[in-house]
Amino acid sequence: MKVTLLTVGKTEDAYIREGIDKYLKRLKHYLKVEIVDLPELKNTKALTADQQKNREAEMILKKVAATDYLVLLDEQGSEFTSQQFANYIDKKAVTSVQHMVFVVGGPYGFDQSVYQRANDKVSLSRMTFSHQMVRLFFIEQLYRACTIIKGEPYHHQ
């Protein structure tokens, strides 16, 4: 199975990029993972929140194939423990999902068109994190899930 993390905007802070790179290197042993950064919108002061979400939706949906399993990282999504998230990933792999695309939206969330296309929504926490931090947290949790699935000692219960 392949996993793509699709994000709006770039990871600017070097320490976050270093953390992401650390876990991406580790993940190579388990599955194919890529991060695709979509460009941030320009001149957003002239746009309403809905206009921004609509433009971001156009970019997001262009990157998603009809056969992709699209999961939004959304505060209204299902919350999992690390073990439950591992089971979720494992179940998708076993049920022949070829490509899971997880999306981190822009500052105002997702346009309705993205919600309509989504197969699922997952919340990393009830707390709000910066979009840059979410990337690191997600990649680490994906790595943790892979080690749980393989029965390796990274995760302690």
C-alpha positions in Angstrom: 0.0 0.0 0.0 1.1 3.6 -0.7 0.4 6.5 1.6 0.5 10.1 0.5 0.2 13.1 2.9 -1.2 15.9 0.9 -0.7 19.3 2.5 -1.6 22.9 1.7 1.6 25.0 2.1 5.2 24.0 3.0 6.9 23.0 6.1 9.0 26.0 6.9 10.6 25.3 10.3 13.8 23.3 9.9 13.3 21.3 13.2 9.9 20.1 12.0 11.4 19.1 8.6 14.2 17.2 10.4 11.6 15.3 12.4 9.5 14.5 9.3 12.6 13.3 7.4 13.6 11.1 10.4 10.3 9.2 10.3 10.1 9.2 6.5 13.5 7.3 6.4 12.2 4.8 9.0 8.9 4.3 7.1 10.7 3.2 3.9 11.0 -0.2 5.5 7.2 -0.6 5.8 5.5 1.1 3.0 5.8 3.7 0.3 5.1 7.2 1.7 5.3 10.6 0.0 4.4 14.1 1.1 3.0 16.4 -1.6 2.9 20.1 -0.7 0.4 22.2 -2.6 1.3 25.9 -2.9 -0.3 28.3 -0.4 -2.7 30.7 -2.0 -1.5 34.2 -2.8 -3.3 37.5 -1.9 -5.6 35.8 0.5 -6.6 39.1 2.1 -8.8 39.8 -0.9 -10.5 36.4 -0.5 -13.2 35.2 1.9 -12.7 32.0 3.9 -15.1 30.2 1.6 -13.2 31.4 -1.5 -9.9 30.2 0.0 -11.4 26.8 0.8 -12.8 26.6 -2.7 -9.5 27.3 -4.4 -7.7 24.9 -2.1 -10.3 22.3 -2.9 -9.6 22.6 -6.6 -5.9 21.9 -6.0 -6.6 19.0 -3.6 -9.1 17.3 -5.8 -6.8 17.5 -8.9 -4.2 15.4 -6.9 -6.7 12.7 -6.0 -7.4 9.8 -8.3 -10.9 8.2 -8.4 -9.4 5.0 -6.9 -7.6 6.7 -4.0 -9.0 6.3 -0.5 -9.2 9.9 0.7 -8.9 10.6 4.4 -9.2 14.1 5.7 -7.2 15.1 8.8 -10.1 17.0 10.4 -11.1 18.0 13.9 -14.5 16.4 13.4 -13.0 13.0 12.4 -12.7 9.8 14.3 -10.2 9.8 17.1 -8.0 6.7 17.6 -5.5 5.5 20.1 -2.2 4.5 18.4 -3.2 0.9 18.5 -6.6 1.7 17.0 -4.9 3.7 14.2 -2.6 0.8 13.5 -5.7 -1.5 13.2 -7.3 1.1 10.9 -4.3 1.2 8.6 -3.9 -2.6 8.7 -7.5 -3.1 7.8 -7.3 -0.8 4.8 -4.2 -2.6 3.5 -5.9 -6.0 4.0 -9.0 -4.8 2.2 -7.1 -4.0 -1.0 -6.8 -0.3 -0.6 -3.9 0.5 -2.9 -3.4 4.2 -2.1 -4.4 6.1 0.9 -4.3 9.9 0.7 -4.4 11.8 3.9 -5.0 15.6 3.6 -4.1 18.5 5.8 -6.2 21.4 4.6 -5.6 25.1 4.8 -6.3 27.5 7.8 -10.1 27.4 7.3 -10.5 23.6 6.8 -12.0 22.0 3.8 -14.5 23.0 1.2 -17.8 21.0 1.0 -16.6 19.4 -2.3 -13.6 17.9 -0.5 -15.9 16.5 2.3 -18.1 15.0 -0.3 -15.2 13.2 -2.1 -13.6 12.0 1.2 -13.9 8.4 2.2 -13.2 9.1 5.8 -12.1 11.7 8.4 -9.5 11.2 11.2 -8.7 13.6 14.0 -5.3 13.5 15.6 -6.6 15.2 18.7 -9.3 17.4 20.0 -6.7 20.1 20.4 -5.7 22.4 17.6 -2.2 22.1 16.2 -0.3 24.2 13.7 -0.5 22.8 10.2 3.3 22.2 10.3 3.1 20.3 13.6 0.2 18.1 12.2 2.6 16.9 9.5 5.2 15.7 12.0 2.6 14.2 14.3 0.9 12.3 11.5 4.2 10.9 10.1 5.3 9.7 13.5 1.9 8.1 14.2 2.0 6.4 10.8 5.5 5.0 11.7 4.2 3.9 15.1 1.2 2.2 13.4 3.6 0.3 11.1 5.7 -0.9 14.1 2.6 -2.0 16.0 1.3 -3.9 12.9 4.7 -5.7 12.7 4.9 -6.3 16.5 8.1 -4.3 16.9 9.1 -2.7 20.2 8.7 1.0 19.3 5.3 1.4 20.9 4.9 0.6 24.6 1.6 -0.3 26.2 
